[in-house]
Amino acid sequence: MATLSTQLLRTTRCAGRKGITECEIIQWFVKPGDNIAQFDKICEVQSDKASVEITSRFDGKVTKLHHEAGDMALVGKPLVDIEVSGASSEATETEGHTQLTKDDAEAEQPAESSPPAHKVSSSQSTSPRDMTNDSPVKSANNDIMAIPAVRRLAKENGLDLSQIQGTGKGDRITKEDVLKYLTNRSKSSSAPAPSAPMNSELPARPILGLVAKDREEPLTAIQKAMFKSMTGSLAVPHFGFTDDFDMEACMAQRHQLNAWLAKYEVTTEGGERLAKVSYMPFFIKALSVALLKYPILNAALITDESGEASRARIRYRTSHHIGVAMDSPQGLLVPSIKDVQQRSVLDIAGELQRLLQAGRQNRLTNADLQGSTITLSNVGMIGGTNLSPVLVAPTVCIGAIGKLQRVPRYAIVRDPSTGESREAVVPTHLLNVSWSADHRVIDGATMANFAVYWQKLLQNPALLMAQLR
């Protein structure tokens, strides 16, 4: 290294956060021979539930990529070599290591303002052996938009993603696109066999479609995270509570707010227009107000490996970081809206809009996905009435909202002509909500009182407004 006229630096960006041992290279933004500057994008990697774009911390020329798109890069191993010109003779004996620390992993983007850290060594260390790449998907696929599971499927079948037309958003290649390509290729490669004379008295044999072969594939990063968290969560004794409540008042409040948003332009913190709000911002704000009265539902149960009650502690958390379970192209994700106790309904709606867009584009960061103190899942948007949500440790409560239904109900109505009150069947919008709580610290009465108070806030918007600070 010291004898070179230029400095050869290895940029390593897949280490630093406890639990991460490897990152999947989703796509490269550079190739050998490219000149790059500081903060230029190098590649996109996937770790845990979030993808991160790695940027350069040096000005120089890319000389080598240590991995292909779709490879798993081990933590602490070389990722890309950058030749830096104009280095002093003293600097030529310095090897710069840029690593993805825990703070980087939790940031929305890799930190661009921090200078590269240098470790001075008097001798050149031996470079780790490059990972073996047996992927048939070459560098031509680097700029193609596809999630890791789709790239893995193409790799297993020896396909070149550049030959497949994507039908997803922004020409993203989906799993269905790959399967369709496989089906068409199989049909075109098989020559039709000569047919024997068919007995006219017998019906023609139907042509069966292509039967796909069974296959095995490893869990995705999201599935691995869900595997670990749910395995631990099911060891917790759950307590369930479910109830229906009248949504008429909440629906009227939402209708008035959306009519106001249509007339007056309101922008989010990110500068995007907030055209309308769903029911979720009301649910989330009411949940935060209810937690002020029942703070144990926002607590965390801290235990050690022994699991003994004498060593367990309850941590009462003052911040309401409410997780919102959402379906995404990558699977189930649970980003959280931070500090809901300090946000208005419109603030919550704007943040929820940002998280939904980031989830669809696979741009949720570890900071978005961590820190939930309680979770609310709106599965009813897809379907289902009565649900059984599973806790995510160490939180002690989770709620699942079912499908909104218009059903007949008995009610006391006043006849406008006579002024008399009578019982009648009236159409009513009902919503079912199911709660699960950690029965080691939450008893049935506390859970029921909390759920009923949350419902009252939504059924009486004036009561919710009176609780706001």
ZABA-219434 format. One line per 4 residues: their letters; for each residue x, y, z of C-alpha. Coordinates in Angstrom, 3 decimals, decimal comma, always signed. Layout:
A) X/Y/Z | ...
***
This chain:
MATL) +0,000/+0,000/+0,000 | +2,774/+2,398/+0,913 | +4,509/+1,921/-2,408 | +1,470/+2,862/-4,493
STQL) +1,250/+6,349/-5,913 | -2,462/+6,419/-5,154 | -4,387/+5,309/-2,135 | -6,578/+2,200/-2,377
LRTT) -9,410/+2,322/+0,151 | -11,950/-0,340/+0,980 | -15,399/+0,955/+1,909 | -17,253/-1,443/+4,178
RCAG) -20,864/-0,584/+5,038 | -22,507/-3,771/+6,359 | -21,402/-3,835/+9,987 | -22,158/-2,207/+13,262
RKGI) -25,637/-3,104/+14,542 | -26,035/-5,999/+16,910 | -27,852/-8,913/+15,251 | -26,925/-8,037/+11,648
TECE) -24,401/-10,496/+10,235 | -24,994/-10,015/+6,524 | -26,612/-7,663/+4,050 | -28,088/-8,465/+0,651
IIQW) -26,882/-6,359/-2,260 | -30,074/-5,188/-3,961 | -28,516/-3,094/-6,741 | -25,336/-1,243/-7,679
FVKP) -25,310/+2,374/-8,785 | -21,662/+2,283/-9,939 | -19,371/-0,019/-11,935 | -15,583/-0,425/-12,154
GDNI) -14,026/+2,564/-13,882 | -16,641/+5,077/-12,716 | -15,456/+8,295/-11,109 | -17,433/+9,150/-7,970
AQFD) -17,517/+11,989/-5,490 | -18,372/+12,145/-1,836 | -22,024/+11,384/-1,080 | -22,620/+9,746/-4,503
KICE) -24,735/+6,613/-4,220 | -22,737/+3,361/-4,408 | -25,295/+0,631/-3,851 | -28,493/-0,336/-2,056
VQSD) -28,385/-3,052/+0,602 | -31,095/-4,773/+2,593 | -30,646/-5,578/+6,273 | -33,376/-6,672/+8,649
KASV) -36,582/-4,962/+7,460 | -35,160/-1,877/+5,817 | -33,096/-1,095/+2,777 | -30,314/+1,485/+2,926
EITS) -28,572/+3,368/+0,138 | -24,821/+3,403/+0,727 | -23,017/+6,585/-0,286 | -19,332/+7,226/-0,904
RFDG) -17,238/+9,072/+1,624 | -14,370/+9,618/-0,791 | -13,634/+11,219/-4,157 | -11,992/+8,761/-6,499
KVTK) -12,340/+5,993/-9,039 | -14,130/+2,668/-8,525 | -11,662/-0,159/-9,229 | -13,518/-3,245/-8,010
LHHE) -16,954/-4,419/-6,815 | -16,558/-7,301/-4,396 | -20,100/-8,636/-4,917 | -22,784/-8,953/-7,582
AGDM) -26,385/-7,830/-7,134 | -28,229/-10,479/-5,136 | -25,131/-11,602/-3,192 | -25,029/-11,633/+0,601
ALVG) -22,197/-9,425/+1,857 | -20,796/-10,429/+5,239 | -20,429/-7,764/+7,878 | -17,000/-6,154/+8,113
KPLV) -15,874/-7,490/+4,723 | -14,794/-5,348/+1,734 | -17,628/-4,059/-0,394 | -16,016/-1,850/-3,037
DIEV) -12,478/-0,610/-3,771 | -12,019/+3,101/-4,473 | -8,763/+4,496/-5,808 | -8,134/+7,933/-4,353
SGAS) -5,701/+10,146/-6,234 | -3,602/+12,961/-4,772 | -2,951/+11,240/-1,434 | +0,179/+12,233/+0,427
SEAT) +2,938/+9,748/+1,146 | +1,829/+9,655/+4,748 | -1,741/+8,967/+3,703 | -0,719/+6,077/+1,493
ETEG) +0,016/+4,095/+4,618 | -3,490/+4,681/+5,958 | -6,378/+2,388/+5,218 | -9,788/+4,033/+5,626
HTQL) -12,652/+1,868/+6,871 | -16,161/+3,323/+6,535 | -18,645/+1,206/+8,511 | -22,388/+1,242/+8,962
TKDD) -22,774/+1,843/+12,683 | -25,894/+1,433/+14,767 | -26,651/+5,121/+14,381 | -26,325/+4,814/+10,585
AEAE) -28,646/+1,821/+10,519 | -31,313/+3,697/+12,427 | -31,095/+6,888/+10,358 | -33,348/+7,596/+7,411
QPAE) -30,327/+7,740/+5,123 | -26,629/+6,959/+5,756 | -24,992/+9,885/+7,542 | -23,448/+12,148/+4,939
SSPP) -21,990/+14,810/+7,184 | -19,686/+12,613/+9,305 | -16,088/+12,395/+8,071 | -14,512/+8,987/+7,355
AHKV) -12,740/+7,375/+10,266 | -9,128/+6,338/+9,631 | -7,191/+3,616/+11,334 | -3,409/+3,906/+10,918
SSSQ) -1,453/+0,687/+10,553 | +2,225/+0,185/+9,805 | +1,668/-2,902/+7,690 | -0,829/-3,879/+5,015
STSP) -3,469/-6,276/+6,270 | -4,488/-9,251/+4,166 | -7,673/-8,721/+2,235 | -10,446/-11,251/+3,023
RDMT) -11,245/-13,648/+0,237 | -14,053/-12,529/-2,041 | -17,330/-14,303/-1,646 | -18,025/-16,899/-4,310
NDSP) -20,679/-15,728/-6,707 | -22,513/-18,459/-8,534 | -25,379/-16,218/-9,576 | -26,297/-16,366/-13,284
VKSA) -27,747/-12,852/-12,916 | -24,846/-10,615/-13,955 | -24,200/-6,937/-13,590 | -26,701/-6,137/-16,318
NNDI) -29,345/-6,495/-13,616 | -27,862/-3,860/-11,314 | -30,174/-1,013/-12,373 | -33,329/-3,143/-12,507
MAIP) -35,989/-2,530/-9,852 | -36,930/-5,764/-8,049 | -37,167/-6,777/-4,407 | -34,675/-9,366/-3,056
AVRR) -37,224/-12,215/-3,117 | -37,825/-11,649/-6,846 | -34,086/-11,506/-7,543 | -33,615/-14,738/-5,640
LAKE) -36,372/-16,433/-7,673 | -34,715/-15,295/-10,907 | -31,324/-16,492/-9,678 | -32,665/-19,960/-8,811
NGLD) -34,124/-20,331/-12,306 | -31,087/-18,903/-14,136 | -32,960/-15,893/-15,503 | -31,615/-12,543/-16,634
LSQI) -33,903/-9,880/-15,164 | -33,045/-7,514/-18,006 | -35,052/-9,806/-20,311 | -38,213/-9,548/-18,198
QGTG) -40,721/-6,718/-18,566 | -41,811/-5,343/-15,198 | -45,469/-4,521/-14,584 | -45,122/-3,064/-11,087
KGDR) -44,939/+0,578/-10,096 | -42,056/+2,312/-11,870 | -41,533/-0,809/-14,076 | -40,601/-2,804/-10,955
ITKE) -40,391/-6,545/-11,709 | -42,799/-8,555/-9,564 | -42,909/-12,230/-8,682 | -45,814/-12,693/-11,099
DVLK) -43,688/-11,250/-13,924 | -40,973/-13,852/-13,291 | -43,448/-16,749/-13,116 | -45,149/-15,576/-16,312
YLTN) -41,779/-15,391/-18,052 | -40,970/-18,955/-16,916 | -44,316/-20,197/-18,208 | -43,911/-18,555/-21,618
RSKS) -40,338/-19,821/-21,953 | -41,392/-23,386/-21,177 | -44,186/-23,235/-23,746 | -41,961/-21,807/-26,467
SSAP) -39,104/-24,265/-25,863 | -41,245/-27,395/-26,000 | -41,985/-28,548/-29,573 | -45,466/-29,958/-30,174
APSA) -45,513/-33,752/-30,425 | -47,145/-35,345/-33,506 | -50,700/-36,192/-32,665 | -52,282/-39,548/-33,430
PMNS) -55,649/-39,774/-35,218 | -58,344/-38,985/-32,680 | -61,467/-41,067/-32,373 | -64,300/-38,722/-33,277
ELPA) -66,563/-40,485/-30,779 | -64,322/-39,548/-27,848 | -64,193/-36,007/-26,457 | -60,944/-34,128/-26,951
RPIL) -58,598/-34,401/-24,000 | -58,227/-31,015/-22,282 | -54,812/-29,392/-22,460 | -53,457/-29,038/-18,944
GLVA) -51,593/-25,901/-18,016 | -47,994/-25,875/-16,918 | -47,615/-27,409/-13,452 | -44,905/-25,592/-11,505
KDRE) -42,449/-27,691/-9,541 | -42,141/-27,450/-5,789 | -39,264/-25,307/-4,658 | -37,579/-24,301/-1,462
EPLT) -36,105/-20,917/-0,680 | -34,670/-19,316/+2,460 | -36,663/-16,849/+4,508 | -36,475/-13,233/+3,470
AIQK) -35,086/-10,653/+5,886 | -38,613/-9,649/+6,896 | -39,681/-13,267/+7,404 | -36,601/-13,940/+9,533
AMFK) -37,411/-10,960/+11,756 | -41,051/-12,069/+12,049 | -39,941/-15,648/+12,798 | -37,802/-14,479/+15,728
SMTG) -40,258/-11,981/+17,190 | -43,354/-14,181/+16,915 | -41,571/-17,242/+18,354 | -40,768/-15,221/+21,454
SLAV) -44,177/-13,523/+21,571 | -46,158/-16,760/+21,632 | -44,388/-17,693/+24,869 | -46,305/-14,800/+26,517
PHFG) -49,723/-15,687/+28,018 | -52,210/-13,599/+26,034 | -55,473/-12,118/+27,267 | -58,076/-11,307/+24,607
FTDD) -60,880/-8,739/+24,573 | -63,175/-7,876/+21,672 | -66,139/-5,531/+21,286 | -68,247/-3,680/+18,708
FDME) -68,889/+0,040/+18,858 | -70,932/+2,636/+16,971 | -68,916/+4,578/+14,376 | -71,591/+7,084/+13,298
ACMA) -70,162/+10,079/+15,225 | -66,584/+9,346/+14,134 | -67,705/+9,021/+10,512 | -69,442/+12,414/+10,676
QRHQ) -66,337/+14,002/+12,189 | -64,110/+12,554/+9,454 | -66,532/+13,732/+6,747 | -66,420/+17,304/+8,074
LNAW) -62,619/+17,289/+8,286 | -62,196/+15,978/+4,732 | -64,630/+18,593/+3,429 | -62,454/+21,251/+5,062
LAKY) -59,256/+19,730/+3,594 | -60,825/+19,804/+0,127 | -61,459/+23,546/+0,505 | -58,215/+24,593/+2,214
EVTT) -54,769/+23,343/+1,246 | -52,886/+21,643/+4,084 | -49,359/+20,305/+3,693 | -47,518/+17,671/+5,703
EGGE) -44,134/+18,079/+7,389 | -42,589/+16,725/+4,193 | -44,257/+19,394/+2,054 | -46,843/+17,093/+0,425
RLAK) -50,498/+17,998/+0,288 | -52,822/+16,250/+2,714 | -55,942/+15,727/+0,622 | -57,945/+13,641/+3,094
VSYM) -57,635/+11,588/+6,255 | -58,660/+8,023/+6,976 | -60,096/+6,726/+10,236 | -56,668/+5,630/+11,486
PFFI) -55,490/+9,103/+12,653 | -58,614/+9,322/+14,844 | -58,021/+5,802/+16,194 | -54,354/+6,560/+16,905
KALS) -55,003/+9,898/+18,646 | -57,794/+8,416/+20,754 | -55,456/+5,568/+21,681 | -52,846/+8,040/+22,891
VALL) -55,415/+9,921/+25,013 | -56,601/+6,625/+26,531 | -53,004/+5,705/+27,376 | -52,735/+8,848/+29,498
KYPI) -55,456/+7,406/+31,740 | -54,177/+3,806/+31,587 | -50,381/+4,116/+31,229 | -49,698/+0,466/+32,011
LNAA) -50,949/-0,421/+28,494 | -48,015/+1,598/+27,113 | -45,498/-0,054/+29,429 | -42,820/-2,653/+28,713
LITD) -42,263/-5,795/+30,766 | -38,552/-6,335/+31,356 | -37,453/-9,849/+32,324 | -34,152/-11,687/+32,391
ESGE) -33,294/-15,167/+31,148 | -34,486/-16,787/+34,363 | -38,038/-15,498/+33,834 | -38,531/-15,172/+37,578
ASRA) -41,178/-12,709/+38,753 | -38,895/-11,426/+41,512 | -36,504/-10,067/+38,871 | -39,125/-8,684/+36,472
RIRY) -39,671/-4,936/+36,116 | -42,365/-2,780/+34,502 | -41,058/+0,235/+32,590 | -43,695/+2,959/+32,301
RTSH) -42,989/+4,896/+29,117 | -44,119/+8,497/+28,759 | -43,747/+8,657/+24,972 | -46,470/+7,103/+22,838
HIGV) -44,745/+5,525/+19,829 | -47,736/+3,799/+18,242 | -46,894/+1,081/+15,744 | -49,142/+0,698/+12,697
AMDS) -49,124/-2,706/+11,026 | -49,287/-2,372/+7,250 | -49,144/-4,664/+4,248 | -46,318/-3,929/+1,792
PQGL) -44,731/-5,594/-1,264 | -42,040/-6,904/+1,113 | -44,515/-8,369/+3,631 | -45,962/-7,250/+6,947
LVPS) -44,199/-4,174/+8,339 | -44,883/-2,290/+11,567 | -43,480/+1,251/+11,448 | -44,301/+3,518/+14,359
IKDV) -45,564/+7,088/+14,613 | -43,383/+8,729/+17,229 | -44,594/+10,943/+20,102 | -48,285/+10,742/+19,253
QQRS) -49,106/+12,462/+22,567 | -47,655/+15,671/+21,087 | -49,251/+15,393/+17,624 | -52,594/+16,552/+16,273
VLDI) -54,874/+14,414/+14,124 | -53,580/+16,198/+11,015 | -49,954/+15,662/+12,084 | -50,668/+11,956/+12,553
AGEL) -52,368/+11,777/+9,138 | -49,347/+13,364/+7,448 | -46,869/+11,004/+9,136 | -49,058/+8,012/+8,339
QRLL) -49,136/+9,094/+4,684 | -45,317/+9,253/+4,647 | -44,946/+5,798/+6,207 | -47,423/+4,230/+3,768
QAGR) -45,568/+5,675/+0,761 | -42,195/+4,590/+2,154 | -43,537/+1,075/+2,762 | -44,777/+0,734/-0,813
QNRL) -41,387/+1,895/-2,138 | -39,309/-0,234/+0,282 | -37,880/+2,937/+1,814 | -38,750/+2,415/+5,479
TNAD) -35,709/+2,833/+7,701 | -34,766/+1,032/+10,903 | -35,661/+4,225/+12,765 | -39,204/+3,954/+11,348
LQGS) -39,484/+0,285/+12,268 | -38,150/+0,440/+15,811 | -39,356/+1,804/+19,132 | -43,070/+0,927/+19,139
TITL) -44,645/+1,071/+22,597 | -48,071/-0,256/+21,506 | -49,406/-1,480/+18,158 | -52,636/-0,953/+16,223
SNVG) -53,423/-3,065/+13,139 | -56,128/-2,121/+10,645 | -56,599/-5,540/+9,073 | -60,240/-4,706/+8,383
MIGG) -59,168/-2,795/+5,265 | -58,407/-6,204/+3,734 | -61,190/-8,193/+5,401 | -62,102/-9,990/+8,578
TNLS) -64,304/-9,038/+11,491 | -63,067/-10,758/+14,649 | -59,304/-10,984/+14,922 | -56,717/-12,406/+17,337
PVLV) -53,615/-10,172/+17,262 | -50,330/-11,459/+18,688 | -48,197/-9,328/+20,996 | -44,776/-8,112/+19,948
APTV) -42,509/-8,293/+22,998 | -41,689/-6,339/+25,097 | -44,929/-4,381/+24,512 | -47,909/-5,493/+26,599
CIGA) -50,847/-4,554/+24,343 | -51,874/-4,732/+20,687 | -55,160/-3,896/+18,977 | -56,622/-5,109/+15,682
IGKL) -59,427/-3,260/+13,906 | -61,927/-5,309/+11,917 | -64,109/-4,485/+8,944 | -66,574/-1,587/+9,178
QRVP) -70,102/-2,972/+8,676 | -73,527/-1,423/+8,193 | -75,949/-3,582/+10,149 | -79,503/-3,262/+11,560
RYAI) -79,755/-2,407/+15,249 | -82,588/-1,610/+17,652 | -82,666/+1,989/+18,851 | -85,054/+4,429/+20,543
VRDP) -86,190/+6,976/+17,955 | -88,486/+9,986/+18,278 | -91,390/+10,317/+15,914 | -91,205/+13,889/+14,489
STGE) -94,942/+14,114/+13,900 | -96,200/+12,926/+17,295 | -93,137/+13,588/+19,427 | -93,419/+10,122/+20,934
SREA) -90,407/+7,848/+21,381 | -90,515/+4,302/+20,150 | -88,235/+1,406/+19,476 | -87,240/+0,808/+15,855
VVPT) -84,659/-0,971/+13,725 | -82,164/+1,517/+12,282 | -79,075/+1,034/+10,099 | -75,864/+1,508/+12,085
HLLN) -72,171/+1,390/+11,200 | -70,407/-0,911/+13,645 | -66,721/-1,632/+14,002 | -65,209/-4,608/+15,794
VSWS) -61,933/-4,136/+17,647 | -59,957/-6,987/+19,204 | -57,287/-6,470/+21,829 | -54,579/-8,771/+23,166
ADHR) -52,665/-8,021/+26,334 | -49,872/-9,609/+28,359 | -51,835/-11,434/+31,058 | -48,792/-11,525/+33,335
VIDG) -49,270/-7,825/+34,155 | -52,618/-6,832/+32,566 | -55,849/-8,078/+34,129 | -59,187/-8,351/+32,384
ATMA) -60,828/-5,385/+34,110 | -57,987/-3,019/+33,171 | -58,078/-4,137/+29,545 | -61,880/-3,773/+29,363
NFAV) -61,900/-0,315/+30,993 | -59,163/+0,878/+28,648 | -60,946/-0,425/+25,532 | -64,307/+1,034/+26,580
YWQK) -62,757/+4,442/+27,301 | -61,030/+4,407/+23,881 | -64,413/+3,677/+22,275 | -66,107/+6,535/+24,172
LLQN) -63,525/+8,987/+22,834 | -64,341/+7,940/+19,265 | -68,102/+7,868/+19,823 | -67,997/+11,346/+21,363
PALL) -65,610/+13,589/+19,364 | -66,261/+16,466/+21,777 | -64,865/+14,339/+24,625 | -61,768/+13,580/+22,541
MAQL) -61,275/+17,260/+21,740 | -61,634/+18,153/+25,416 | -58,741/+15,832/+26,275 | -56,323/+17,383/+23,766
R) -53,459/+19,536/+25,053
***
